[in-house]
Amino acid sequence: MGDDTPRSFSLEPADDGATLAAALRRRLTGRSWNDVRRLCQTGKVLLDGQRALNPAIRVGREQRIDIVMSAPRPQAPMPDFRVVFEDPHLVIIEKPAGVSSVPYDRKETGTAMDLIREAWRRTGRKATASPLYIVHRLDKDTSGLLCFAKTKLGERGLHGIFQRHEATREYLAVAQGNVASRRLESFLIADRGDGLRGSTRHRDQGQHAVTHVTAVQSLRGATLCRVRLETGRTHQIRIHLAEAGHPLVGETVYVRDLQRAGGVPLPAARLMLHAATLGFIHPVTGERIDFEANPPSDFGKILDKLLP
């Protein structure tokens, strides 16, 4: 599919309720899940004539998909953010929702790494003044505290801290329904059979994941929770709460279990998950450092609407 010729598909009754990625993959034989997601995220897919960047949106019968390989990559404006901490070895920021932690591919811009380099430019420093090493990530749709290393010494030390689960990480989450405080444990795999991550009954096939959930406040149709990670797996909080019957408000991906039970996901302009605290022993200085970030205004506006 390397030419500029659009490819068009009319959706059928069998596509009702499927994700856009699943509908595409049914028709693009030989394409991986990552391939079809990338088509969406790079602006090559139109749904009923409108650019569809989110591969997880649900589609219905009689909708039309067009794939236009010549379509330009979407350019998002650089959002505001805050540098919380920086020294010769580390930099910690408050990442906005909607910003990738790291580039999905070499051409992606507007990531958290780009935000840091832009902040350096504004203070008269070269954007390449220091390298940035990845030590952990936040989901694109999650806001909050995110740390990068600036030296190999810092990277090695932080990698060990996160690998040994020695960092303190707590999130604020708004989950659908009446959530009780509990400990959630499972073994996570990259594909549960429909291209999405999820839990498996086979311990030898998955990564051990433990999430501690504390209910903070009852809301209208939802619960404000404080969530502590004992392990840090990809999409861990989202998966564990969804599989417990309480997907996050604003969740568009992990909603299958709720829908099968007859529930309807609560919509929101963003995923209601915020990395509120981050703490660890500095890998170079040996000092204990702890940070807390209040939820951003877009999180607060949605939360206010759900107050009883």
C-alpha positions, 0 to 999 in steps of 0.5 A: 500500500505504498501508492497514493491511491485511496482504498475504500471499504464499506463496513458491514453488520459484522463490524458493528461495535468493533474497533477501527483497528479491528475493522481495518485488520479484517480487510488488510490481510498480512498487516499487524495490529501495530501496522493498522494502528500506525495508519490511524495515528499518522492520519492516513485513515478517514472514517466517513470522510473525517480523519480518524486518529484513534484506532480504538474508536468503535465503528458501526455498519454502513460507515465508510473507511478510506485509506489515503497514504498521501495524507499529511501527518497531523501536526499538533501544537506544543502544549504547556507543561512544567519542569518539576525537577532538573539536575545534571542527571535527571529531569522530571516533568508534568506531562499533559494528557494527549502527549506521548512519552517518547516518539512512536516512530522517528517522525513523531513530534510533540512528545514529552522529550520534545517538550523538554528540549523546547523548554531548554531552547526557551532558556537559551540552552541548546535542544541537544545540550543533554541526551534524554534516556527513557526510564519509564513511561506514561500512557499518551492519555495519562497526565502527570509526573514523568522522569528521564535520565540525562546521563548514562549513570542516571539511566542505569541507576533509575532503570534498576530502581524501576525494575526492582519496583522501588519507586513510589508511584501513586495515581489519581483515577476516576473509575466507573461505578462504586469502587471498593478499596482492594488489591488487584493482581493478575498476569498481563499479556500483550494480546488477549486475542483481540489485539489488546492487552489483558490478563491471562490465567496462565502464569507462565505466559504473563507478567505479574502485576499488582495494583492497590486501589483506595476509594477516596470519594463517591461520585455520580456514577463513578468513584475517585480513587488513589491507586498505587502501583506495586509493579509497573506494567503497560496499561496496568491500572486501566486493565485491572480496573476494567477487568474488575468491572470499573473502567476509567472514565474516558476509557475507549479501549478496555471497555469490553467487559463492561459492555458484555455485562450490559454497561455503557462506558462514561465518556469524557474529553480525556482519560481520567488517570493522573500520575500524582506522586513520584518518589525514589532514592536519587541514583547518583546523589543517594538523596530521597526525592519526592514530588507531587503534581496536582491534577491539571484543569482538564481533569478537574473540570470533568471531576467537578461535573461528576460531583454529587 
